């Protein structure tokens, strides 16, 4: 129960995203710890199209949830490791993860590095140094 309230806001966001995207439970991730539940959005649905259009392979809305674009993405070990870094970031920042992520996205965009590629949290998840 340790940290329950710290993670509650983002866990509620994750639950809502799983429901809205109609994501299916996925039980194949080898590298995510036992506290992380994985989901895959159904092919052909609006969420799958949005993932594909945006170029995202996965989203980690909380310290206990990863939502993948499709099964191929869910089975990608490098992507699992990347998303595990986001899980750790969620554990560190708790309910402040989203504001911290947005801050780094805006900062990166203003530096001309793009909101994703230059985002310090994404660089950390890719194993790059700031």
Order of alpha helices (4+ residues) and beta strands (2+ residues): alpha-beta-beta-alpha-beta-beta-alpha-alpha-alpha-alpha
